Amino acid sequence: MSRPHLLYLAFFYPPSRSSGVYRALATVRAFGQAGWDVTVLTADERFFQDEIGSVDRSLLELIPDDVRVDRVPFSFRGQVPLTDLKDMGWFRGNFPVLWAGFRKRFRAALVAVDVLRGRSALSYSMDDRYVTWIDPVVAHAKVVHSRQPIDHILATGNPFSAFEAARVISAIHDRPFTIDYRDPWAFDMRTTALANLSAPTFAAEERIVEEAHACIQVNDAIAEAYADLYPQHADKQHVVINGYDQESIPDAVRGPNQGPHIFGMLGTVTDLWPLGPLFEAWHHIRDRLPEGSVLRLGGHLGYFAWSAEPLMAMFPEGDAGFEYVGPVPKERVAEFYEDLDVVIVALFGGPMLTAGKVLEVAALGVPVLCIQAKEGGGRRFYDSLSHPLAIGVDPNPEAISEALLQVAELAADTGIEERLKVRRTMEPYERLTAMQKMVDIISSAQREGIASA
């Protein structure tokens, strides 16, 4: 019997460094290990590099060798820029000035044609900036299917236009599709209220959910919200947590330290992190920590090239015991963690937000300070584990000051055995182990299809 073939729609895939890229990488690895052939449809590198400036080329090395990656161009500028003469057509390539004049003179008519052909945001009623990616992806899926028949379509969002593309491909080729929500579409994950979307957008999502084989969520709070929103499809809601990558965990467990402590944070920093309260608390309690203690931050400053400067302006100035070490490549994450006595997880949002770093940090077996509102998903996760080395605290300076002192005591006093016990507790949350549930959900559709054939 031939290997089943998964078509995976993942707009953000290496060299993109978006927040969902590690889940996407783990997804294709898990399916490959389970005996599937995988074709990934993603955006072109030019878009990541030139339009949003969000690239980490080292991530390309993490793509499994047996995974085929096809890049479907996209641009926020409307038409995808063409740089190769052979892609421009005879008239445009030979008479660029006349071509530009023609476009200008007949602009209204050409816009109408673009709308009818699905090349304009006006072609769709969905509130999504990426809708013009749908038609090219649907067209390219036909090429993929002719090359090797597709058995199942899996789309990850955002962008949620990938979900609509999966639905259309499913209808054309009579193959089931599954949607993997990294973030909720219909809900504001900061407040858990319904998002400010148009009625047609809610209708589009409901249509997608109705036709999907399964809807995969990253935590219980989102799955429960969707089960309530679409009760007739509540049985389609499944939870597959993000998990952590074993290669990001140092081999050795860091032991207790009575001397200067290194407090560390790692991740893509955004203006939603509660950095202001943390820096204020750090300033207040520095002299109560062992002399020479340091607050160390590693990671990209925002997801876009223009994000760095405003974020850097928030950093403490002068001799504040703070150091920013810049981006940390994936292969050096374990090296970053191995020097830390305490890891700080700074989060925003409510129960729907459980960042991937929450699990990664929990698996280190070192004291953790989780700064998030009490109902936040990160704090809920640590509470569900009864994590003995994790302290949760609201994002205000007074509470953070006290918690920093408490977690420093844990760093000084907690023995190796207790730290190893925490690591053992986290083993079921290793990312590929966690992703096996997604493979099982989609493989069930494949088995059902074979049985009914």
C-alpha positions in Angstrom: 0.0 0.0 0.0 1.3 3.5 -0.9 2.0 6.0 1.7 -0.8 8.5 2.4 -0.2 12.1 1.2 -0.9 15.1 3.4 -1.2 18.6 1.8 -0.3 21.0 4.6 -1.2 24.7 4.1 1.1 26.7 6.4 1.5 30.3 5.2 4.1 31.0 7.9 6.8 28.4 7.5 10.7 28.7 7.5 12.4 31.0 6.8 9.5 32.8 8.5 10.1 33.2 12.2 6.5 33.7 13.2 5.2 32.4 16.5 3.6 29.3 15.0 6.6 28.1 12.9 7.8 25.5 15.5 4.3 23.9 15.6 4.3 23.8 11.9 7.8 22.2 11.8 6.7 19.6 14.4 3.5 18.8 12.5 5.4 17.8 9.4 7.9 15.8 11.4 5.2 13.9 13.2 3.4 13.0 10.0 6.6 12.0 8.4 7.5 9.7 11.3 4.0 8.2 11.1 4.5 7.1 7.5 2.9 10.0 5.6 4.3 11.9 2.6 3.9 15.7 3.2 3.7 18.6 0.8 3.8 22.0 2.4 2.2 25.0 0.6 3.6 28.2 2.1 4.4 31.8 1.1 7.4 32.9 -0.8 10.7 33.9 0.8 10.5 37.3 -0.9 7.4 38.2 1.1 9.0 37.3 4.4 12.2 39.1 3.6 11.1 42.2 1.7 7.6 43.0 2.9 7.6 42.1 6.6 11.3 41.7 7.4 10.7 38.6 9.5 13.2 35.9 8.6 15.4 33.4 10.3 17.2 31.4 7.6 18.6 29.0 10.2 15.1 27.5 10.5 15.4 26.2 6.9 17.8 23.6 8.3 15.0 22.2 10.5 12.8 21.2 7.6 12.9 17.4 7.2 14.7 16.3 4.0 11.7 14.2 2.8 9.2 17.0 3.0 8.4 18.8 -0.2 7.9 22.6 0.2 6.1 24.5 -2.6 6.1 28.3 -2.2 3.0 30.2 -3.5 3.8 33.9 -3.9 1.9 36.5 -1.9 2.1 40.3 -1.6 0.3 43.0 0.4 0.9 45.2 -2.6 -1.7 43.5 -4.7 0.1 42.0 -7.6 3.1 39.9 -6.7 6.2 41.7 -7.9 7.9 40.0 -10.8 11.6 40.2 -11.2 12.2 37.5 -13.8 11.4 38.4 -17.5 10.1 35.0 -18.3 7.3 35.5 -15.7 6.2 38.9 -17.0 4.7 37.9 -20.3 5.7 39.1 -23.8 4.0 42.5 -23.8 5.1 43.6 -20.3 8.7 42.3 -20.7 9.3 44.0 -24.0 7.2 47.2 -23.6 7.3 48.0 -19.8 6.4 51.7 -20.3 3.4 50.9 -22.6 2.3 48.2 -20.2 2.4 50.6 -17.2 0.4 53.2 -19.2 -2.2 50.6 -20.2 -2.6 49.5 -16.6 -3.1 53.1 -15.5 -5.6 54.0 -18.2 -7.8 50.9 -17.7 -7.3 50.6 -13.9 -11.0 50.4 -13.1 -11.7 47.6 -15.6 -8.6 45.7 -14.5 -9.6 45.9 -10.8 -12.9 44.5 -11.7 -11.2 41.6 -13.5 -9.0 41.0 -10.5 -12.1 40.8 -8.2 -13.8 38.3 -10.5 -10.6 36.2 -10.7 -10.1 36.1 -6.9 -7.0 38.3 -7.0 -8.4 41.1 -4.9 -9.4 41.4 -1.3 -12.8 42.5 -2.6 -13.2 39.0 -4.0 -14.0 37.6 -0.6 -16.2 38.7 2.3 -13.8 37.5 5.0 -11.9 39.9 7.2 -8.4 38.7 6.4 -5.5 40.5 4.8 -4.4 37.3 3.2 -7.4 36.4 1.1 -5.7 36.9 -2.2 -3.5 33.9 -1.3 -6.6 31.6 -1.5 -6.9 31.3 -5.3 -3.2 30.7 -6.1 -3.1 28.0 -3.4 -6.2 26.3 -4.7 -4.7 26.4 -8.2 -1.4 25.0 -7.0 -3.1 22.3 -5.1 -4.3 20.9 -8.5 -0.7 20.7 -9.5 0.2 18.9 -6.3 -2.7 16.5 -6.7 -1.7 15.6 -10.2 1.8 14.9 -9.1 0.7 12.7 -6.2 -3.0 12.3 -5.2 -3.8 14.1 -1.9 -5.4 12.0 0.9 -6.0 14.7 3.5 -5.7 18.5 3.7 -4.5 20.2 6.9 -4.5 24.0 7.2 -3.0 26.0 10.1 -4.1 29.5 10.9 -3.5 32.3 11.1 -3.9 33.5 8.4 -7.4 32.0 8.4 -7.6 32.4 4.6 -5.7 29.0 4.7 -8.8 27.5 6.2 -11.0 28.7 3.3 -8.4 27.5 0.8 -8.5 24.0 2.5 -12.3 24.0 2.2 -12.2 24.8 -1.5 -9.5 22.3 -2.2 -11.5 19.7 -0.3 -14.6 20.3 -2.4 -12.7 20.2 -5.7 -10.8 17.0 -5.0 -13.3 15.3 -2.7 -10.8 14.9 0.1 -11.3 15.6 3.8 -9.7 18.6 5.5 -8.8 19.5 9.1 -8.1 23.0 10.5 -5.5 23.7 13.2 -6.1 26.9 15.1 -2.9 28.3 16.6 -5.0 31.2 17.7 -8.8 31.6 17.8 -10.4 33.3 14.9 -13.8 34.1 16.3 -12.5 35.3 19.7 -10.3 38.0 21.1 -7.8 35.9 23.0 -7.0 38.8 25.4 -10.5 39.1 26.6 -12.2 35.8 25.5 -15.1 37.9 24.0 -16.2 37.5 20.4 -13.8 39.2 18.1 -14.8 42.3 16.1 -15.5 40.5 12.9 -18.1 41.1 10.2 -21.2 38.9 9.9 -19.9 37.4 6.6 -16.6 36.4 8.4 -18.5 34.6 11.1 -20.5 32.9 8.4 -17.4 31.9 6.6 -15.9 30.3 9.7 -19.1 28.5 10.5 -19.2 27.1 7.0 -15.6 25.9 7.3 -16.2 24.3 10.7 -19.3 22.5 9.4 -17.4 21.0 6.5 -14.2 20.2 8.3 -13.3 16.7 9.5 -11.9 18.1 12.7 -11.0 21.4 14.4 -7.8 21.3 16.5 -7.1 23.8 19.3 -4.0 24.4 21.4 -5.8 24.5 24.8 -9.0 23.6 26.6 -10.2 27.2 26.9 -10.3 27.7 23.2 -11.8 24.3 22.5 -14.6 24.9 25.0 -15.3 28.3 23.6 -15.7 26.9 20.1 -17.8 24.0 21.3 -20.2 26.6 22.8 -20.1 28.8 19.7 -20.9 25.9 17.4 -22.6 23.3 19.6 -23.8 21.2 16.6 -20.0 20.6 15.9 -18.8 20.4 19.5 -17.6 16.8 18.8 -15.1 18.1 16.2 -13.2 20.2 18.7 -9.9 18.6 19.8 -6.9 19.8 21.9 -3.4 19.3 20.7 -1.0 21.3 22.9 2.0 23.0 21.5 4.5 21.0 23.5 8.3 21.6 23.8 11.3 20.6 21.7 13.6 18.2 23.5 16.6 19.7 21.8 15.9 23.0 23.5 16.4 21.4 26.9 20.0 21.3 28.3 21.2 17.8 29.0 22.2 18.6 32.6 19.9 20.0 35.2 21.2 23.2 36.8 21.6 22.7 40.6 20.9 25.2 43.4 23.0 28.3 43.5 23.7 30.4 46.6 25.7 33.0 44.6 24.6 35.6 42.0 21.6 34.5 40.1 20.9 34.8 36.4 17.2 35.6 35.7 16.5 34.9 32.0 13.7 35.5 29.5 13.7 34.1 26.0 11.2 34.7 23.1 10.1 37.1 20.5 9.5 40.3 22.5 6.3 42.3 21.8 4.8 45.4 23.3 2.2 43.1 24.9 4.8 41.7 27.3 4.5 43.2 30.8 8.0 44.6 30.6 7.3 47.9 32.3 6.2 46.3 35.6 9.0 43.8 35.4 11.7 46.4 34.9 10.3 48.5 37.7 10.2 45.6 40.1 13.8 44.6 39.1 14.9 48.1 40.0 13.3 47.9 43.4 14.7 44.6 44.5 18.2 44.4 42.9 20.0 45.3 46.1 18.2 42.5 47.9 19.4 39.8 45.5 22.9 38.2 45.7 25.4 40.8 44.5 26.1 40.5 40.7 22.6 39.0 39.9 21.6 39.7 36.3 18.3 40.0 34.3 19.1 38.6 30.8 16.8 38.9 27.8 17.3 36.9 24.6 15.2 36.9 21.4 14.0 38.9 18.5 12.4 42.3 19.2 9.1 41.9 17.5 8.1 40.0 14.5 8.8 42.8 12.0 11.9 44.9 11.1 10.3 48.1 12.4 9.4 46.6 15.8 12.9 46.7 17.4 13.5 50.4 18.1 10.3 51.1 20.1 10.9 48.0 22.2 14.5 48.8 22.8 13.5 52.2 24.2 11.7 50.4 27.1 14.9 48.7 28.3 16.6 49.8 31.5 19.5 52.3 31.0 22.9 52.3 32.5 24.2 49.9 35.1 20.8 48.2 35.9 22.0 44.6 36.0 20.1 44.1 32.7 21.5 42.6 29.5 20.0 42.0 26.1 21.9 39.4 24.2 19.9 39.6 20.9 18.3 36.8 18.9 19.1 33.2 20.0 19.1 30.7 17.1 17.1 27.5 17.7 20.2 25.4 17.9 21.5 27.6 20.8 18.3 27.7 22.9 19.6 24.9 25.2 22.9 26.8 25.6 21.0 29.9 26.6 18.9 28.1 29.2 21.8 26.1 30.8 23.2 29.3 32.5 19.9 30.4 34.0 19.0 30.0 37.7 15.4 31.4 37.2 13.4 31.6 34.0 10.8 34.4 33.6 7.8 33.9 31.4 6.1 37.3 30.7 2.7 36.9 29.1 -0.5 38.8 28.4 -4.1 37.7 27.9 -6.5 35.4 29.5 -7.2 31.6 29.6 -6.9 31.3 25.8 -3.3 32.3 25.7 -0.8 29.4 26.5 2.4 30.3 24.8 4.8 27.6 23.7 7.5 28.9 26.0 5.3 27.9 29.0 5.8 24.2 28.3 9.5 24.6 27.3 10.3 26.5 30.5 8.4 24.0 32.6 10.5 21.2 31.2 13.8 22.8 32.3 13.4 21.8 35.9 14.5 25.2 37.2 12.4 27.8 39.1 9.9 29.7 37.0 8.3 33.1 37.4 5.1 33.4 35.2 3.9 37.0 35.0 0.3 36.9 33.8 -3.1 37.7 35.1 -4.4 34.9 37.4 -6.9 33.5 34.8 -4.2 33.4 32.1 -3.5 30.2 30.2 0.2 30.1 31.3 -0.6 30.3 35.0 -3.5 27.8 34.6 -1.1 25.3 33.0 1.4 25.6 35.9 -1.4 25.3 38.4 -2.8 22.2 36.6 0.7 20.6 37.0 1.0 21.7 40.6 4.5 22.7 39.4 6.5 23.0 42.6 9.1 25.4 41.1 6.6 27.8 39.4 5.3 31.0 40.9 2.5 32.9 39.2 2.1 36.6 39.7 -0.1 39.4 38.4 1.6 42.0 36.2 2.1 44.8 38.7 5.4 46.0 40.1 4.7 45.3 43.8 3.6 41.7 43.2 6.5 41.0 40.8 9.0 42.4 43.3 7.9 40.0 46.0 7.7 37.1 43.6 11.3 37.7 42.3 12.6 37.3 45.9 10.5 34.1 46.4 11.8 32.5 43.2 15.3 33.5 44.1 15.0 31.5 47.3 13.8 28.5 45.2 16.9 28.9 43.0 19.2 28.8 46.1 17.5 26.0 48.0 15.9 23.5 45.6 17.8 20.3 45.2 18.7 18.3 42.1 16.2 15.4 42.8 13.2 17.7 42.9 14.3 19.4 39.7 14.7 16.0 38.0 11.2 15.0 39.1 9.8 18.1 37.4 11.5 17.1 34.2 10.1 13.6 34.4 6.6 15.1 34.9 7.0 17.0 31.6 8.0 14.1 29.4 4.5 13.5 28.0 4.4 17.2 26.8 7.4 16.8 24.4 6.3 18.2 21.1 6.4 15.2 18.9 4.7 13.1 21.6 2.0 15.7 21.8 1.6 16.0 18.0 0.9 12.3 17.8 -2.7 13.1 18.7 -3.0 15.3 15.6 -1.7 12.4 13.5 -4.2 10.1 15.1 -7.1 12.4 14.4 -6.3 12.8 10.8 -5.3 9.2 10.3 -8.8 8.2 11.5 -10.3 10.1 8.5 -7.9 8.2 6.2 -9.0 4.8 7.7 -12.6 5.7 7.3 -12.0 6.7 3.7 -10.3 3.4 2.9 -13.1 1.4 4.7 -15.8 3.1 2.7 -14.0 2.9 -0.6 
